[in-house]
Amino acid sequence: MQLKEYLERFCIIPTHMAKKLGFDPNKIFRILRKGMLPSLAIALKIEDFTEGRVTPRDLYNECLYVKSRQRKPKPAPTEEK
């Protein structure tokens, strides 16, 4: 399960989760919005908090997905004559 989905399903505010886990709320927002890959320690804390519903592998996949959606297409090369 993705972290975003977990938070929505259980009506948990990211700030509340971060405070319960003892770290800066910006970490959760960076994971959700910017695709920041959390450290293993944070990923394991999230897994414990979610009772195994969000695993480190889920977080990794979610971060890759978020990052892939943020990439801007490169402009096509122009031909010079």
Order of alpha helices (4+ residues) and beta strands (2+ residues): alpha-alpha-alpha-alpha-alpha
